[in-house]
Amino acid sequence: MFIAHLPAGYLATRAMACRLDVPRGLRGRLMAFGLVCSVLPDADLLWFYLVDNRQTEHHDYVTHWPLFWIALAALAAALPWGRTRRTAHAFIVTGLICLLLHMALDSFAAAIYWLRPLSDVHVNAVTVPARFDWWVWNFVLHWTFAIEIAICLAAVAVAGSQGRRTAG
Protein backbone atom coordinates (compact mmCIF):
# COMPACT_ATOMS: atom_id res chain seq x y z
CA MET A 1 0.00 0.00 0.00
CA PHE A 2 1.17 3.46 -0.85
CA ILE A 3 -1.51 6.06 -0.26
CA ALA A 4 -4.29 4.33 1.69
CA HIS A 5 -2.78 3.96 5.17
CA LEU A 6 -3.60 7.47 6.35
CA PRO A 7 -7.16 7.56 4.89
CA ALA A 8 -7.86 4.08 6.31
CA GLY A 9 -6.57 5.24 9.70
CA TYR A 10 -8.86 8.26 9.49
CA LEU A 11 -11.88 6.07 8.81
CA ALA A 12 -10.99 3.63 11.60
CA THR A 13 -10.34 6.40 14.13
CA ARG A 14 -13.60 8.17 13.26
CA ALA A 15 -15.47 4.92 13.87
CA MET A 16 -13.64 4.22 17.13
CA ALA A 17 -14.20 7.73 18.53
CA CYS A 18 -17.95 7.18 18.32
CA ARG A 19 -17.97 3.58 19.57
CA LEU A 20 -15.59 4.04 22.51
CA ASP A 21 -17.42 7.01 23.99
CA VAL A 22 -14.42 9.33 23.82
CA PRO A 23 -15.26 12.79 25.21
CA ARG A 24 -15.69 15.36 22.43
CA GLY A 25 -12.80 17.42 23.81
CA LEU A 26 -10.39 14.52 23.26
CA ARG A 27 -11.56 13.42 19.81
CA GLY A 28 -9.05 15.67 18.04
CA ARG A 29 -6.21 14.13 20.03
CA LEU A 30 -7.57 10.65 19.38
CA MET A 31 -7.69 11.42 15.65
CA ALA A 32 -4.08 12.64 15.70
CA PHE A 33 -3.02 9.52 17.60
CA GLY A 34 -4.90 7.22 15.24
CA LEU A 35 -3.39 8.89 12.18
CA VAL A 36 0.13 8.58 13.59
CA CYS A 37 -0.48 4.91 14.41
CA SER A 38 -1.85 4.26 10.91
CA VAL A 39 1.53 5.13 9.36
CA LEU A 40 3.85 4.30 12.28
CA PRO A 41 4.95 0.87 10.99
CA ASP A 42 6.46 2.59 7.96
CA ALA A 43 8.81 4.59 10.19
CA ASP A 44 11.10 1.62 9.57
CA LEU A 45 11.68 3.06 6.08
CA LEU A 46 14.08 5.53 7.69
CA TRP A 47 16.20 2.62 8.92
CA PHE A 48 15.72 0.79 5.61
CA TYR A 49 17.10 3.67 3.53
CA LEU A 50 19.47 5.47 5.92
CA VAL A 51 21.09 2.63 7.86
CA ASP A 52 20.35 -0.77 6.37
CA ASN A 53 21.09 0.32 2.79
CA ARG A 54 17.96 -1.55 1.61
CA GLN A 55 19.47 -4.92 2.55
CA THR A 56 16.41 -6.20 4.43
CA GLU A 57 12.82 -5.93 3.18
CA HIS A 58 11.24 -3.31 5.43
CA HIS A 59 8.24 -5.56 6.16
CA ASP A 60 10.67 -7.89 7.94
CA TYR A 61 11.43 -5.32 10.65
CA VAL A 62 9.78 -5.57 14.06
CA THR A 63 7.63 -2.51 13.29
CA HIS A 64 5.72 -4.70 10.83
CA TRP A 65 5.16 -7.56 13.29
CA PRO A 66 1.55 -7.51 14.51
CA LEU A 67 2.44 -9.50 17.65
CA PHE A 68 4.92 -6.77 18.63
CA TRP A 69 2.16 -4.14 18.59
CA ILE A 70 -0.33 -6.44 20.32
CA ALA A 71 2.19 -7.10 23.12
CA LEU A 72 2.97 -3.38 23.43
CA ALA A 73 -0.75 -2.54 23.61
CA ALA A 74 -1.31 -5.23 26.25
CA LEU A 75 1.52 -3.78 28.35
CA ALA A 76 0.13 -0.27 27.97
CA ALA A 77 -3.37 -1.45 28.91
CA ALA A 78 -1.99 -3.12 32.04
CA LEU A 79 -0.52 0.15 33.36
CA PRO A 80 -2.33 1.80 36.27
CA TRP A 81 -4.07 4.69 34.52
CA GLY A 82 -6.17 5.82 37.51
CA ARG A 83 -9.07 8.11 36.64
CA THR A 84 -8.02 8.28 32.98
CA ARG A 85 -8.15 4.50 32.52
CA ARG A 86 -11.19 4.51 30.23
CA THR A 87 -9.75 7.24 28.00
CA ALA A 88 -6.31 5.60 27.94
CA HIS A 89 -7.86 2.32 26.88
CA ALA A 90 -9.78 4.09 24.09
CA PHE A 91 -6.47 5.46 22.81
CA ILE A 92 -4.74 2.08 23.14
CA VAL A 93 -7.53 0.22 21.32
CA THR A 94 -7.75 2.83 18.57
CA GLY A 95 -3.99 2.88 18.11
CA LEU A 96 -3.81 -0.90 17.96
CA ILE A 97 -6.63 -1.08 15.41
CA CYS A 98 -4.89 1.49 13.20
CA LEU A 99 -1.56 -0.36 13.50
CA LEU A 100 -3.13 -3.71 12.65
CA LEU A 101 -5.11 -2.12 9.82
CA HIS A 102 -1.81 -0.90 8.37
CA MET A 103 -0.47 -4.44 8.33
CA ALA A 104 -3.73 -5.88 7.01
CA LEU A 105 -3.55 -3.46 4.09
CA ASP A 106 0.11 -4.35 3.55
CA SER A 107 -0.82 -8.05 3.57
CA PHE A 108 -2.86 -7.48 0.47
CA ALA A 109 0.12 -7.02 -1.85
CA ALA A 110 3.20 -7.66 0.32
CA ALA A 111 4.36 -10.31 2.77
CA ILE A 112 3.45 -9.67 6.41
CA TYR A 113 4.52 -12.15 9.08
CA TRP A 114 1.48 -12.09 11.36
CA LEU A 115 2.91 -14.52 13.91
CA ARG A 116 6.54 -13.44 13.95
CA PRO A 117 8.69 -14.03 15.99
CA LEU A 118 6.84 -17.29 16.67
CA SER A 119 6.50 -18.28 13.01
CA ASP A 120 7.86 -17.28 9.61
CA VAL A 121 4.55 -17.98 7.88
CA HIS A 122 3.45 -14.87 6.01
CA VAL A 123 0.28 -13.55 4.41
CA ASN A 124 0.44 -12.05 0.94
CA ALA A 125 -2.93 -12.08 -0.81
CA VAL A 126 -1.78 -10.84 -4.22
CA THR A 127 1.61 -11.00 -5.89
CA VAL A 128 2.37 -7.85 -7.85
CA PRO A 129 4.58 -8.79 -10.80
CA ALA A 130 7.72 -6.77 -11.53
CA ARG A 131 7.03 -5.38 -15.00
CA PHE A 132 8.56 -1.91 -14.81
CA ASP A 133 12.08 -0.70 -14.06
CA TRP A 134 10.93 1.72 -11.39
CA TRP A 135 9.30 -0.52 -8.76
CA VAL A 136 6.64 2.07 -7.84
CA TRP A 137 4.96 1.70 -11.23
CA ASN A 138 4.47 -2.01 -10.57
CA PHE A 139 2.13 -1.12 -7.71
CA VAL A 140 0.53 2.06 -9.05
CA LEU A 141 -0.40 0.39 -12.34
CA HIS A 142 -1.62 -2.83 -10.73
CA TRP A 143 -5.37 -3.39 -10.20
CA THR A 144 -4.86 -3.40 -6.41
CA PHE A 145 -4.16 0.34 -6.55
CA ALA A 146 -7.86 0.83 -7.35
CA ILE A 147 -8.61 -0.42 -3.83
CA GLU A 148 -6.34 2.27 -2.44
CA ILE A 149 -8.14 4.89 -4.50
CA ALA A 150 -11.49 3.60 -3.18
CA ILE A 151 -10.28 3.88 0.43
CA CYS A 152 -9.11 7.44 -0.24
CA LEU A 153 -12.43 8.38 -1.84
CA ALA A 154 -14.33 6.87 1.10
CA ALA A 155 -12.28 8.96 3.54
CA VAL A 156 -12.92 12.11 1.52
CA ALA A 157 -16.65 11.34 1.42
CA VAL A 158 -16.80 10.75 5.19
CA ALA A 159 -14.80 13.89 5.93
CA GLY A 160 -16.98 15.87 3.51
CA SER A 161 -20.19 14.64 5.10
CA GLN A 162 -18.85 15.61 8.54
CA GLY A 163 -18.02 19.08 7.26
CA ARG A 164 -21.52 19.54 5.83
CA ARG A 165 -23.05 18.32 9.09
CA THR A 166 -20.95 20.77 11.12
CA ALA A 167 -21.66 23.72 8.81
CA GLY A 168 -25.37 22.99 8.58
N, CA and C of each residue as an Amber inpcrd file, in Angstrom:
protein
   504
   0.8390000  -1.1870000   0.0000000   0.0000000   0.0000000   0.0000000
   0.8810000   1.2450000   0.0000000   0.4300000   2.2080000  -0.7580000
   1.1750000   3.4630000  -0.8520000   0.4280000   4.6360000  -0.2400000
  -0.8060000   4.8270000  -0.6380000  -1.5100000   6.0570000  -0.2640000
  -2.7010000   5.8260000   0.6570000  -3.0450000   4.5920000   0.9730000
  -4.2950000   4.3310000   1.6910000  -4.1460000   4.2150000   3.2060000
  -2.9280000   4.1510000   3.7260000  -2.7800000   3.9590000   5.1720000
  -3.3950000   5.1060000   5.9760000  -3.0830000   6.3170000   5.6150000
  -3.6040000   7.4710000   6.3500000  -5.1290000   7.5930000   6.2120000
  -5.6990000   7.5120000   5.0000000  -7.1600000   7.5650000   4.8920000
  -7.8580000   6.4090000   5.6280000  -7.2770000   5.2180000   5.5790000
  -7.8630000   4.0820000   6.3100000  -7.8000000   4.3340000   7.8120000
  -6.6980000   4.8960000   8.2770000  -6.5740000   5.2420000   9.6970000
  -7.5890000   6.2950000  10.1060000  -7.8400000   7.2420000   9.2210000
  -8.8590000   8.2600000   9.4860000 -10.2290000   7.6150000   9.6560000
 -10.5810000   6.7330000   8.7310000 -11.8840000   6.0650000   8.8110000
 -12.0090000   5.2220000  10.0780000 -10.9610000   4.4800000  10.4060000
 -10.9920000   3.6280000  11.6010000 -11.0950000   4.4710000  12.8650000
 -10.3280000   5.5540000  12.9360000 -10.3440000   6.3970000  14.1320000
 -11.6830000   7.0890000  14.2970000 -12.2680000   7.5560000  13.1890000
 -13.6050000   8.1690000  13.2620000 -14.6050000   7.1790000  13.8450000
 -14.5520000   5.9420000  13.3800000 -15.4720000   4.9170000  13.8710000
 -15.2260000   4.6320000  15.3520000 -13.9680000   4.5510000  15.7450000
 -13.6430000   4.2230000  17.1320000 -14.0240000   5.3560000  18.0820000
 -13.8640000   6.5900000  17.6680000 -14.2010000   7.7280000  18.5260000
 -15.6680000   7.6860000  18.9300000 -16.5160000   7.2760000  18.0190000
 -17.9520000   7.1780000  18.3180000 -18.2570000   5.9660000  19.1880000
 -17.6490000   4.8320000  18.8780000 -17.9710000   3.5810000  19.5670000
 -17.3760000   3.4860000  20.9750000 -16.2600000   4.1520000  21.2130000
 -15.5880000   4.0350000  22.5060000 -15.9630000   5.1480000  23.4720000
 -16.9310000   5.9630000  23.1040000 -17.4230000   7.0080000  23.9890000
 -16.3010000   7.9290000  24.4620000 -15.5050000   8.4000000  23.5090000
 -14.4240000   9.3330000  23.8230000 -15.0390000  10.7220000  23.9670000
 -14.7100000  11.4360000  25.0470000 -15.2580000  12.7930000  25.2090000
 -14.9270000  13.6710000  24.0020000 -15.8620000  14.5150000  23.6130000
 -15.6870000  15.3600000  22.4250000 -14.3860000  16.1710000  22.4810000
 -14.0140000  16.6240000  23.6620000 -12.8000000  17.4250000  23.8110000
 -11.5240000  16.6610000  23.5050000 -11.5790000  15.3430000  23.5170000
 -10.3930000  14.5210000  23.2550000 -10.4010000  13.8790000  21.8710000
 -11.4590000  14.0780000  21.1180000 -11.5550000  13.4170000  19.8130000
 -10.5030000  13.9050000  18.8260000 -10.1190000  15.1570000  18.9030000
  -9.0520000  15.6690000  18.0350000  -7.7260000  14.9910000  18.3430000
  -7.4420000  14.8180000  19.6310000  -6.2060000  14.1300000  20.0300000
  -6.2560000  12.6550000  19.6350000  -7.4240000  12.0490000  19.7860000
  -7.5700000  10.6540000  19.3800000  -7.3440000  10.5170000  17.8770000
  -7.8780000  11.4630000  17.1060000  -7.6870000  11.4240000  15.6540000
  -6.2080000  11.5420000  15.3170000  -5.5210000  12.4780000  15.9510000
  -4.0830000  12.6390000  15.6950000  -3.3260000  11.3580000  16.0440000
  -3.6760000  10.7560000  17.1770000  -3.0240000   9.5170000  17.6030000
  -3.3010000   8.3860000  16.6220000  -4.5410000   8.2590000  16.1890000
  -4.9010000   7.2190000  15.2360000  -4.1870000   7.3950000  13.9060000
  -4.0780000   8.6360000  13.4500000  -3.3910000   8.8910000  12.1800000
  -1.9020000   8.5610000  12.2800000  -1.2900000   8.9210000  13.3960000
   0.1260000   8.5790000  13.5900000   0.2920000   7.0610000  13.6040000
  -0.5760000   6.3720000  14.3280000  -0.4800000   4.9050000  14.4070000
  -0.7230000   4.2550000  13.0510000  -1.5390000   4.8660000  12.2130000
  -1.8520000   4.2640000  10.9130000  -0.6600000   4.2650000   9.9620000
   0.3180000   5.1050000  10.2040000   1.5260000   5.1300000   9.3650000
   2.7850000   4.7520000  10.1330000   2.6850000   4.5780000  11.4390000
   3.8480000   4.3050000  12.2830000   4.6860000   3.0990000  11.8420000
   4.0900000   1.9890000  11.4190000   4.9450000   0.8700000  10.9910000
   5.9270000   1.2430000   9.8760000   5.5750000   2.1980000   9.0520000
   6.4580000   2.5900000   7.9580000   7.5830000   3.5240000   8.3970000
   7.6510000   3.8420000   9.6820000   8.8100000   4.5910000  10.1870000
  10.0800000   3.7860000   9.9730000   9.9320000   2.4740000   9.8200000
  11.1000000   1.6250000   9.5670000  11.7580000   1.9310000   8.2220000
  11.0730000   2.6800000   7.3640000  11.6760000   3.0590000   6.0840000
  12.8960000   3.9520000   6.2890000  12.9050000   4.7210000   7.3720000
  14.0820000   5.5320000   7.6890000  15.3020000   4.6320000   7.9010000
  15.1250000   3.5850000   8.6900000  16.1980000   2.6240000   8.9220000
  16.5630000   1.9140000   7.6140000  15.5530000   1.5110000   6.8740000
  15.7220000   0.7920000   5.6130000  16.6220000   1.5670000   4.6470000
  16.3520000   2.8670000   4.4950000  17.1030000   3.6670000   3.5330000
  18.3870000   4.2670000   4.1100000  18.3380000   4.7210000   5.3730000
  19.4660000   5.4670000   5.9170000  20.5300000   4.6100000   6.6040000
  20.1510000   3.4530000   7.1070000  21.0940000   2.6310000   7.8610000
  21.3260000   1.2730000   7.1950000  20.2630000   0.5970000   6.8720000
  20.3450000  -0.7740000   6.3670000  20.7350000  -0.8570000   4.8930000
  20.7390000   0.2750000   4.2100000  21.0950000   0.3200000   2.7910000
  20.2440000  -0.6410000   1.9560000  18.9630000  -0.7480000   2.3200000
  17.9640000  -1.5540000   1.6070000  18.3450000  -3.0350000   1.5250000
  19.0460000  -3.5190000   2.5330000  19.4740000  -4.9160000   2.5530000
  18.3730000  -5.8680000   3.0090000  17.4770000  -5.3750000   3.8700000
  16.4100000  -6.1950000   4.4330000  15.0710000  -5.5930000   4.0310000
  14.1710000  -6.4070000   3.5260000  12.8230000  -5.9280000   3.1780000
  12.2160000  -5.2620000   4.4120000  11.6960000  -4.0540000   4.2480000
  11.2440000  -3.3130000   5.4280000  10.0510000  -3.9680000   6.1310000
   9.3150000  -4.8360000   5.4780000   8.2400000  -5.5610000   6.1550000
   8.7680000  -6.6510000   7.0890000  10.0650000  -6.9160000   7.0360000
  10.6730000  -7.8940000   7.9400000  11.0460000  -7.2880000   9.2900000
  11.0610000  -5.9770000   9.3980000  11.4260000  -5.3190000  10.6480000
  10.3260000  -5.4900000  11.6920000  10.7030000  -5.3660000  12.9420000
   9.7810000  -5.5710000  14.0610000   8.5810000  -4.6190000  14.0050000
   8.7480000  -3.4630000  13.3850000   7.6270000  -2.5130000  13.2940000
   6.5030000  -3.0080000  12.3930000   6.7550000  -4.0780000  11.6480000
   5.7160000  -4.6980000  10.8310000   5.3140000  -6.0740000  11.3720000
   5.5720000  -6.3190000  12.6360000   5.1580000  -7.5610000  13.2860000
   3.9080000  -7.2690000  14.1160000   2.7630000  -7.7570000  13.7340000
   1.5490000  -7.5120000  14.5120000   1.6640000  -7.9340000  15.9820000
   2.3230000  -9.0530000  16.2520000   2.4450000  -9.4990000  17.6470000
   3.2450000  -8.5170000  18.4960000   4.1770000  -7.8070000  17.9040000
   4.9180000  -6.7740000  18.6260000   3.9620000  -5.6910000  19.1180000
   3.0950000  -5.2100000  18.2290000   2.1570000  -4.1450000  18.5910000
   1.0870000  -4.6340000  19.5620000   0.6550000  -5.8800000  19.3940000
  -0.3330000  -6.4430000  20.3240000   0.2670000  -6.5420000  21.7230000
   1.5120000  -7.0040000  21.8170000   2.1860000  -7.1020000  23.1230000
   2.3780000  -5.7180000  23.7410000   2.7760000  -4.7430000  22.9320000
   2.9670000  -3.3830000  23.4310000   1.6460000  -2.7930000  23.9260000
   0.5740000  -3.0340000  23.1890000  -0.7460000  -2.5380000  23.6080000
  -1.1950000  -3.2140000  24.8980000  -0.9370000  -4.5130000  25.0250000
  -1.3110000  -5.2310000  26.2500000  -0.5440000  -4.6720000  27.4550000
   0.7310000  -4.3850000  27.2630000   1.5240000  -3.7830000  28.3480000
   0.9880000  -2.4060000  28.7170000   0.6660000  -1.6090000  27.7100000
   0.1300000  -0.2670000  27.9730000  -1.2190000  -0.3450000  28.6770000
  -2.0470000  -1.2960000  28.2820000  -3.3670000  -1.4480000  28.9110000
  -3.2510000  -1.9070000  30.3530000  -2.1750000  -2.6050000  30.6840000
  -1.9860000  -3.1160000  32.0440000  -1.4620000  -2.0530000  33.0060000
  -1.0250000  -0.9030000  32.4900000  -0.5180000   0.1540000  33.3610000
  -1.6400000   0.7280000  34.2180000  -1.3010000   1.1920000  35.4050000
  -2.3290000   1.8020000  36.2710000  -2.6430000   3.2290000  35.8010000
  -3.7170000   3.4070000  35.1040000  -4.0720000   4.6900000  34.5180000
  -4.9280000   5.5620000  35.4380000  -5.3710000   5.0260000  36.5680000
  -6.1730000   5.8180000  37.5100000  -7.4780000   6.2760000  36.8960000
  -7.8000000   7.5660000  37.1050000  -9.0730000   8.1110000  36.6380000
  -9.1540000   8.1980000  35.1100000  -8.0180000   8.1630000  34.4420000
  -8.0200000   8.2810000  32.9800000  -7.9950000   6.9190000  32.2930000
  -8.2430000   5.8650000  33.0560000  -8.1470000   4.5000000  32.5200000
  -9.0250000   4.2920000  31.2790000 -10.2630000   4.7220000  31.3490000
 -11.1920000   4.5120000  30.2270000 -10.7070000   5.2330000  28.9620000
 -10.2640000   6.4720000  29.1320000  -9.7510000   7.2370000  27.9980000
  -8.4650000   6.6230000  27.4620000  -7.5730000   6.2280000  28.3620000
  -6.3140000   5.6020000  27.9370000  -6.5920000   4.3360000  27.1450000
  -7.5290000   3.5550000  27.5980000  -7.8590000   2.3240000  26.8770000
  -8.4670000   2.6240000  25.5090000  -9.2310000   3.6960000  25.3890000
  -9.7790000   4.0860000  24.0870000  -8.6380000   4.4340000  23.1340000
  -7.6290000   5.1280000  23.6410000  -6.4710000   5.4640000  22.8100000
  -5.6900000   4.2010000  22.4380000  -5.5000000   3.3180000  23.3950000
  -4.7440000   2.0810000  23.1400000  -5.4590000   1.2230000  22.1080000
  -6.7590000   1.0410000  22.2680000  -7.5270000   0.2170000  21.3220000
  -7.5280000   0.8510000  19.9330000  -7.7500000   2.1390000  19.8650000
  -7.7540000   2.8310000  18.5700000  -6.3890000   2.7340000  17.9020000
  -5.3420000   2.9760000  18.6680000  -3.9930000   2.8760000  18.1100000
  -3.6960000   1.4840000  17.5970000  -4.0590000   0.4730000  18.3680000
  -3.8050000  -0.9040000  17.9550000  -4.5900000  -1.2490000  16.6890000
  -5.8250000  -0.8170000  16.6140000  -6.6250000  -1.0840000  15.4140000
  -5.9900000  -0.4210000  14.1930000  -5.5250000   0.8020000  14.3330000
  -4.8870000   1.4850000  13.2010000  -3.5740000   0.8140000  12.8080000
  -2.8070000   0.3580000  13.7900000  -1.5580000  -0.3550000  13.5000000
  -1.8340000  -1.6690000  12.7800000  -2.7980000  -2.4230000  13.2780000
  -3.1280000  -3.7070000  12.6510000  -3.7650000  -3.5090000  11.2770000
  -4.5310000  -2.4370000  11.1300000  -5.1090000  -2.1240000   9.8230000
  -4.0010000  -1.8420000   8.8130000  -2.9620000  -1.1530000   9.2450000
  -1.8130000  -0.9020000   8.3680000  -1.2580000  -2.2230000   7.8350000
  -1.0600000  -3.1690000   8.7430000  -0.4680000  -4.4390000   8.3330000
  -1.4480000  -5.2950000   7.5290000  -2.7360000  -5.1700000   7.8210000
  -3.7320000  -5.8850000   7.0060000  -3.7200000  -5.3490000   5.5720000
  -3.6290000  -4.0450000   5.4200000  -3.5510000  -3.4620000   4.0890000
  -2.2560000  -3.8710000   3.3870000  -1.1580000  -3.9000000   4.1320000
   0.1100000  -4.3500000   3.5480000   0.0420000  -5.8170000   3.1270000
  -0.7040000  -6.6230000   3.8760000  -0.8170000  -8.0530000   3.5670000
  -1.4790000  -8.3050000   2.2280000  -2.1610000  -7.3070000   1.7330000
  -2.8650000  -7.4820000   0.4730000  -1.8930000  -7.6930000  -0.6830000
  -0.7990000  -6.9110000  -0.7190000   0.1190000  -7.0210000  -1.8520000
   1.5860000  -7.1320000  -1.4280000   1.8290000  -7.4710000  -0.1730000
   3.1990000  -7.6640000   0.3240000   3.1570000  -8.6930000   1.4490000
   4.2910000  -9.2730000   1.7350000   4.3630000 -10.3110000   2.7730000
   4.4120000  -9.6840000   4.1600000   3.4560000 -10.0780000   5.0060000
   3.4520000  -9.6730000   6.4080000   3.4600000 -10.9430000   7.2500000
   4.3410000 -10.9770000   8.2120000   4.5190000 -12.1460000   9.0850000
   3.6820000 -11.9420000  10.3400000   2.4400000 -12.3610000  10.2950000
   1.4790000 -12.0870000  11.3600000   1.8310000 -12.7500000  12.6860000
   2.5780000 -13.8130000  12.6700000   2.9100000 -14.5240000  13.9140000
   4.3850000 -14.4330000  14.2790000   5.1250000 -13.5860000  13.6260000
   6.5350000 -13.4360000  13.9460000   6.6700000 -12.7600000  15.2980000
   7.5270000 -13.1790000  16.1710000   8.6950000 -14.0350000  15.9930000
   8.4210000 -15.5250000  16.2110000   7.1730000 -15.8970000  16.3930000
   6.8440000 -17.2930000  16.6650000   6.8370000 -18.1490000  15.4050000
   6.5990000 -17.5320000  14.2670000   6.5000000 -18.2820000  13.0140000
   6.9340000 -17.3980000  11.8480000   7.4860000 -18.0150000  10.8210000
   7.8610000 -17.2820000   9.6130000   6.8110000 -17.4060000   8.5110000
   5.6420000 -17.9010000   8.8540000   4.5500000 -17.9800000   7.8840000
   4.0610000 -16.5520000   7.6160000   3.8850000 -16.2220000   6.3460000
   3.4520000 -14.8750000   6.0130000   2.1490000 -14.8920000   5.2120000
   1.5010000 -13.7340000   5.1910000   0.2840000 -13.5450000   4.4100000
   0.6000000 -12.5380000   3.3170000   0.2780000 -12.9090000   2.0900000
   0.4420000 -12.0460000   0.9360000  -0.6650000 -12.4390000  -0.0440000
  -1.7510000 -11.6970000  -0.0380000  -2.9270000 -12.0770000  -0.8110000
  -2.7000000 -12.0300000  -2.3230000  -1.9690000 -11.0360000  -2.7950000
  -1.7760000 -10.8410000  -4.2190000  -0.2950000 -10.5940000  -4.4860000
   0.2360000 -11.2620000  -5.4760000   1.6120000 -11.0020000  -5.8930000
   1.5890000  -9.9880000  -7.0310000   2.2840000  -8.8920000  -6.8190000
   2.3650000  -7.8540000  -7.8450000   3.6090000  -8.1400000  -8.6870000
   3.4250000  -8.4530000  -9.9690000   4.5770000  -8.7910000 -10.8050000
   5.4670000  -7.5760000 -11.0850000   6.7520000  -7.8250000 -11.2030000
   7.7170000  -6.7730000 -11.5290000   7.7770000  -6.6150000 -13.0440000
   7.0870000  -5.6140000 -13.5590000   7.0340000  -5.3840000 -15.0040000
   7.7640000  -4.1110000 -15.4200000   7.9740000  -3.2090000 -14.4860000
   8.5570000  -1.9100000 -14.8070000   9.8800000  -1.7300000 -14.0780000
  10.7770000  -0.9420000 -14.6620000  12.0790000  -0.7050000 -14.0580000
  11.9680000  -0.0050000 -12.7060000  11.1270000   1.0320000 -12.6590000
  10.9320000   1.7230000 -11.3850000   9.8400000   0.9740000 -10.6240000
  10.1770000   0.3840000  -9.4950000   9.2970000  -0.5230000  -8.7590000
   7.9600000   0.1070000  -8.3950000   7.8950000   1.4070000  -8.2270000
   6.6440000   2.0740000  -7.8410000   5.5630000   1.8410000  -8.8890000
   5.9440000   1.8910000 -10.1730000   4.9570000   1.6990000 -11.2320000
   4.3050000   0.3190000 -11.1580000   5.0410000  -0.6670000 -10.6910000
   4.4700000  -2.0120000 -10.5650000   3.2400000  -2.0180000  -9.6660000
   3.2600000  -1.1870000  -8.6430000   2.1280000  -1.1160000  -7.7120000
   1.0670000  -0.1280000  -8.1780000   1.4770000   1.0240000  -8.6340000
   0.5250000   2.0570000  -9.0480000  -0.2950000   1.6100000 -10.2630000
   0.3110000   0.8320000 -11.1420000  -0.3980000   0.3900000 -12.3420000
  -1.0110000  -1.0070000 -12.2020000  -0.9970000  -1.5330000 -11.0000000
  -1.6240000  -2.8330000 -10.7280000  -3.0680000  -2.6010000 -10.2910000
  -3.9540000  -3.5610000 -10.5390000  -5.3710000  -3.3870000 -10.1970000
  -5.5910000  -3.1570000  -8.7070000  -4.6880000  -3.5890000  -7.8560000
  -4.8630000  -3.4000000  -6.4090000  -4.8250000  -1.9220000  -6.0190000
  -4.2180000  -1.0950000  -6.8550000  -4.1630000   0.3380000  -6.5530000
  -5.5600000   0.9530000  -6.5810000  -6.4710000   0.3510000  -7.3200000
  -7.8570000   0.8340000  -7.3510000  -8.5020000   0.7200000  -5.9670000
  -8.1030000  -0.2730000  -5.1960000  -8.6130000  -0.4160000  -3.8290000
  -8.1200000   0.7400000  -2.9710000  -6.8750000   1.1200000  -3.1740000
  -6.3390000   2.2660000  -2.4360000  -7.0980000   3.5420000  -2.7850000
  -7.3690000   3.7150000  -4.0600000  -8.1350000   4.8880000  -4.5000000
  -9.5270000   4.8740000  -3.8530000 -10.1560000   3.7080000  -3.7960000
 -11.4870000   3.5980000  -3.1850000 -11.4460000   3.9660000  -1.7010000
 -10.4220000   3.5290000  -0.9890000 -10.2850000   3.8840000   0.4290000
 -10.1180000   5.3880000   0.5760000  -9.3110000   5.9880000  -0.2850000
  -9.1100000   7.4420000  -0.2380000 -10.4090000   8.1900000  -0.5180000
 -11.1560000   7.7380000  -1.5100000 -12.4300000   8.3810000  -1.8350000
 -13.4380000   8.2330000  -0.6970000 -13.4350000   7.0730000  -0.0500000
 -14.3280000   6.8740000   1.0970000 -13.9760000   7.8380000   2.2240000
 -12.7000000   8.0310000   2.4870000 -12.2820000   8.9560000   3.5400000
 -12.6800000  10.3880000   3.2010000 -12.5130000  10.7730000   1.9460000
 -12.9160000  12.1110000   1.5160000 -14.4240000  12.2870000   1.6700000
 -15.1810000  11.2680000   1.3050000 -16.6470000  11.3390000   1.4240000
 -17.0740000  11.4640000   2.8800000 -16.4580000  10.6850000   3.7580000
 -16.8020000  10.7510000   5.1870000 -16.4220000  12.1050000   5.7610000
 -15.2330000  12.5840000   5.4330000 -14.8030000  13.8930000   5.9260000
 -15.7030000  15.0030000   5.3840000 -16.0850000  14.8770000   4.1170000
 -16.9780000  15.8670000   3.5120000 -18.3460000  15.8760000   4.1490000
 -18.8750000  14.6980000   4.4660000 -20.1930000  14.6390000   5.1050000
 -20.1320000  15.2070000   6.5170000 -19.0310000  15.0330000   7.1950000
 -18.8500000  15.6140000   8.5400000 -18.8000000  17.1220000   8.4510000
 -18.1080000  17.6300000   7.4380000 -18.0180000  19.0830000   7.2580000
 -19.3680000  19.7110000   6.9700000 -20.1680000  19.0350000   6.1280000
 -21.5150000  19.5370000   5.8310000 -22.4080000  19.5010000   7.0650000
 -22.2570000  18.4480000   7.8780000 -23.0460000  18.3180000   9.0910000
 -22.6980000  19.4180000  10.0880000 -21.4050000  19.7400000  10.1980000
 -20.9470000  20.7740000  11.1220000 -21.3890000  22.1440000  10.6590000
 -21.3010000  22.3990000   9.3530000 -21.6640000  23.7160000   8.8090000
 -23.1720000  23.9450000   8.8310000 -23.9240000  22.8670000   8.7020000
 -25.3730000  22.9930000   8.5790000 -26.0500000  23.0660000   9.8340000
